[in-house]
């Protein structure tokens, strides 16, 4: 049985909840439309559906439209700046994750070991609590930073390249560079190194 067929089977068998981490930014209209019948059928059975996307989807009309459709059905959608892994969890018993998070073409693996599943369920709950409902505005903190800007500074400060940080945030390279240029301007920094120092001094990271 292929990965998609197995996911469909697990969703059809789910009795109480489906939990999803959906990194990777905007989704294609075709894939979102294809998932609608199964989503509707699952929610109609009384299964609670909770999905976490990246903040970057807030700027994508197609993904936002789908999320609003899902919310109207009774699903719940929240966003965070970045996600650790793509993940589907059914009834807190079965988890589907990529075999290789760096290359989703390598397929997926199914995990059912209680210790692993409990740990991943705890991770979902923790991230869900910090996530913001899609219909809610993302406010800046008392330093004037959005959660996405804060995460970008953290990722770049941790040694990630612009490209890698962009993948993590679901943003294009161009957007990452534009955000960084704006942050450097606000920090009054002439270089990335100086920006890092000033961000640390101001406790932005």
MOJOCOR-V442280 format. One record per backbone hydrogen bond with DSSP energy under -1.0 kcal/mol. CO is the residue of the C=O (numbers start at 1). NH is the residue of the N-H. Records with the same first field share a line. If there is no record, write none. Layout:
# MOJOCOR-V442280
CO: NH ; NH
This chain:
# MOJOCOR-V442280
2: 6
3: 7
4: 8
5: 9
6: 10
7: 11
8: 12
9: 13
10: 14
16: 48
17: 91
18: 50
19: 89
20: 52
21: 87
28: 32
29: 33
30: 34
31: 35
35: 39
36: 40
37: 41
38: 42
39: 43
40: 44
42: 47
43: 46
48: 18
49: 76
50: 20
51: 78
52: 22
53: 80
54: 57
55: 58
56: 59
57: 60
60: 64
61: 65
62: 66
63: 67
64: 68
65: 69
66: 70
67: 71
68: 72
69: 73
70: 75
76: 51
77: 134
78: 53
79: 132
80: 55
87: 21
88: 96
89: 19
90: 93 ; 94
94: 90
95: 111
96: 88
97: 109
100: 103
103: 106
104: 107
107: 99
109: 97
111: 95
113: 117
114: 118
115: 119
116: 120
117: 121
118: 122
119: 123
120: 124
121: 125
122: 126
123: 127
124: 128
125: 129
126: 130
127: 131
132: 79
133: 136
141: 144
145: 141
146: 150
147: 151
148: 152
149: 153
150: 154
151: 155
152: 156
153: 157
154: 158
155: 160
156: 159
161: 165
162: 166
163: 167
164: 168
165: 169
166: 170 ; 171
172: 176
173: 177
174: 178
175: 179
176: 180
177: 181
178: 182
179: 183
180: 184
181: 185
182: 186
183: 187
184: 189
191: 195
192: 196
193: 197
194: 198
195: 199
196: 200
197: 201
198: 202
199: 204
200: 203
